[in-house]
Amino acid sequence: VQLQASGGGLVQAGGSLRLSCAASGRTFNRYSMGWFRQAPGKEREFVAAISSSGIDTKYADSVKGRFTISRNYAKNTVSLQMNSLKPEDTAVYYCAAGSGATLSVFPLNYDFWGQGTQVTVSS
């Protein structure tokens, strides 16, 4: 699976962005999908994940209620709608695909990664 993330940019605090991750290959629906982010000098951290069926989702406490993850099987895409953005959301955002049976918050449990897209939130 090859992943291509897009949609990042510069936005003011309180604004919104929608990230998209396009997946190649015919096995997209077999993978759970996740979004992670990494700020300068910090470790990569979990943001959100969605199961292969699209039924189950999981969010980091820091984004719960503000971010929404979804997937489109017809387009082989997974999206992250980010509302009420804060300066602390500034990071490079990565999408990832994992073959595990449960939604994981650990990067090591994801098999494929996109190249990342920069999100900058100004105060």
C-alpha positions as a Markdown table, in Angstrom:
| # | Residue | x | y | z |
|---|---|---|---|---|
| 1 | Val | 0.0 | 0.0 | 0.0 |
| 2 | Gln | 1.3 | 3.4 | -0.9 |
| 3 | Leu | 0.0 | 6.5 | 0.9 |
| 4 | Gln | -0.1 | 10.1 | -0.2 |
| 5 | Ala | -1.1 | 12.7 | 2.4 |
| 6 | Ser | -2.3 | 16.2 | 1.4 |
| 7 | Gly | -4.3 | 19.1 | 2.7 |
| 8 | Gly | -1.9 | 20.7 | 5.1 |
| 9 | Gly | -1.3 | 24.5 | 5.3 |
| 10 | Leu | -1.2 | 27.6 | 7.5 |
| 11 | Val | -4.4 | 28.5 | 9.4 |
| 12 | Gln | -5.2 | 30.8 | 12.3 |
| 13 | Ala | -6.2 | 29.5 | 15.7 |
| 14 | Gly | -9.8 | 28.5 | 15.7 |
| 15 | Gly | -9.8 | 27.6 | 12.0 |
| 16 | Ser | -10.2 | 24.3 | 10.2 |
| 17 | Leu | -8.3 | 22.1 | 7.8 |
| 18 | Arg | -9.1 | 18.8 | 6.2 |
| 19 | Leu | -6.3 | 16.4 | 5.5 |
| 20 | Ser | -6.7 | 13.6 | 3.0 |
| 21 | Cys | -4.7 | 10.5 | 2.5 |
| 22 | Ala | -4.9 | 8.6 | -0.8 |
| 23 | Ala | -4.1 | 4.9 | -0.8 |
| 24 | Ser | -3.0 | 2.9 | -3.8 |
| 25 | Gly | -3.7 | -0.8 | -4.2 |
| 26 | Arg | -6.8 | -2.9 | -4.0 |
| 27 | Thr | -6.3 | -4.0 | -0.4 |
| 28 | Phe | -7.2 | -0.6 | 1.1 |
| 29 | Asn | -10.3 | -2.0 | 2.9 |
| 30 | Arg | -8.2 | -4.6 | 4.7 |
| 31 | Tyr | -6.3 | -2.0 | 6.7 |
| 32 | Ser | -7.1 | 0.1 | 9.7 |
| 33 | Met | -5.9 | 3.7 | 9.0 |
| 34 | Gly | -4.3 | 6.1 | 11.4 |
| 35 | Trp | -3.1 | 9.7 | 11.6 |
| 36 | Phe | -0.1 | 10.6 | 13.6 |
| 37 | Arg | 1.8 | 13.9 | 14.0 |
| 38 | Gln | 5.2 | 15.0 | 14.9 |
| 39 | Ala | 6.3 | 18.4 | 16.1 |
| 40 | Pro | 9.9 | 19.6 | 16.0 |
| 41 | Gly | 11.9 | 18.0 | 18.8 |
| 42 | Lys | 9.1 | 15.7 | 19.8 |
| 43 | Glu | 8.2 | 12.1 | 19.2 |
| 44 | Arg | 5.6 | 11.0 | 16.7 |
| 45 | Glu | 2.2 | 10.9 | 18.5 |
| 46 | Phe | -1.1 | 9.3 | 17.8 |
| 47 | Val | -3.9 | 11.5 | 16.6 |
| 48 | Ala | -6.8 | 9.3 | 15.3 |
| 49 | Ala | -7.5 | 5.9 | 13.8 |
| 50 | Ile | -10.3 | 4.1 | 12.0 |
| 51 | Ser | -10.9 | 0.4 | 11.6 |
| 52 | Ser | -10.9 | -1.4 | 8.3 |
| 53 | Ser | -14.7 | -1.6 | 8.5 |
| 54 | Gly | -15.0 | 2.1 | 9.3 |
| 55 | Ile | -17.2 | 1.3 | 12.3 |
| 56 | Asp | -14.7 | 1.9 | 15.1 |
| 57 | Thr | -12.7 | 5.0 | 15.7 |
| 58 | Lys | -10.2 | 6.1 | 18.3 |
| 59 | Tyr | -8.9 | 9.6 | 19.1 |
| 60 | Ala | -6.2 | 11.1 | 21.2 |
| 61 | Asp | -7.6 | 13.0 | 24.2 |
| 62 | Ser | -6.0 | 16.2 | 22.9 |
| 63 | Val | -8.1 | 16.2 | 19.7 |
| 64 | Lys | -11.3 | 14.5 | 20.9 |
| 65 | Gly | -14.3 | 16.6 | 20.0 |
| 66 | Arg | -12.3 | 18.7 | 17.5 |
| 67 | Phe | -11.0 | 16.2 | 14.9 |
| 68 | Thr | -13.0 | 13.6 | 12.9 |
| 69 | Ile | -11.5 | 10.7 | 11.0 |
| 70 | Ser | -13.4 | 9.1 | 8.1 |
| 71 | Arg | -12.7 | 6.9 | 5.1 |
| 72 | Asn | -14.1 | 6.6 | 1.6 |
| 73 | Tyr | -13.9 | 3.1 | 0.1 |
| 74 | Ala | -14.9 | 4.1 | -3.4 |
| 75 | Lys | -12.0 | 6.6 | -3.5 |
| 76 | Asn | -9.5 | 4.7 | -1.3 |
| 77 | Thr | -9.1 | 7.7 | 0.9 |
| 78 | Val | -9.0 | 8.5 | 4.6 |
| 79 | Ser | -9.6 | 12.0 | 5.8 |
| 80 | Leu | -9.0 | 14.0 | 9.0 |
| 81 | Gln | -11.3 | 16.9 | 9.5 |
| 82 | Met | -9.7 | 19.3 | 12.0 |
| 83 | Asn | -11.8 | 22.0 | 13.6 |
| 84 | Ser | -11.0 | 24.5 | 16.4 |
| 85 | Leu | -7.3 | 24.3 | 15.6 |
| 86 | Lys | -4.9 | 25.4 | 18.3 |
| 87 | Pro | -1.2 | 26.4 | 18.0 |
| 88 | Glu | -0.2 | 23.2 | 19.7 |
| 89 | Asp | -1.7 | 21.2 | 16.8 |
| 90 | Thr | 1.2 | 22.5 | 14.7 |
| 91 | Ala | 3.1 | 19.5 | 13.4 |
| 92 | Val | 3.8 | 17.3 | 10.4 |
| 93 | Tyr | 0.8 | 15.0 | 10.0 |
| 94 | Tyr | 1.3 | 11.4 | 8.7 |
| 95 | Cys | -1.2 | 8.9 | 7.6 |
| 96 | Ala | -0.5 | 5.2 | 8.1 |
| 97 | Ala | -2.0 | 1.8 | 7.4 |
| 98 | Gly | -2.0 | -1.1 | 9.8 |
| 99 | Ser | -3.0 | -4.7 | 9.5 |
| 100 | Gly | -3.6 | -5.3 | 13.2 |
| 101 | Ala | -6.9 | -6.6 | 14.5 |
| 102 | Thr | -7.3 | -3.6 | 16.9 |
| 103 | Leu | -6.8 | 0.1 | 16.6 |
| 104 | Ser | -3.4 | 0.9 | 17.8 |
| 105 | Val | -1.9 | 4.2 | 19.1 |
| 106 | Phe | 1.6 | 3.0 | 18.6 |
| 107 | Pro | 3.5 | 3.8 | 15.4 |
| 108 | Leu | 5.3 | 0.5 | 15.4 |
| 109 | Asn | 2.0 | -1.3 | 14.8 |
| 110 | Tyr | 1.5 | 0.4 | 11.4 |
| 111 | Asp | 3.0 | -1.1 | 8.3 |
| 112 | Phe | 2.8 | 1.7 | 5.7 |
| 113 | Trp | 3.3 | 5.4 | 6.0 |
| 114 | Gly | 2.7 | 8.4 | 3.8 |
| 115 | Gln | 5.2 | 11.2 | 3.4 |
| 116 | Gly | 3.6 | 13.7 | 5.8 |
| 117 | Thr | 1.9 | 17.1 | 5.3 |
| 118 | Gln | 2.7 | 20.2 | 7.3 |
| 119 | Val | 0.0 | 21.9 | 9.5 |
| 120 | Thr | 0.8 | 25.2 | 11.0 |
| 121 | Val | -1.6 | 27.0 | 13.3 |
| 122 | Ser | -0.8 | 30.6 | 14.1 |
| 123 | Ser | -2.0 | 32.3 | 17.3 |
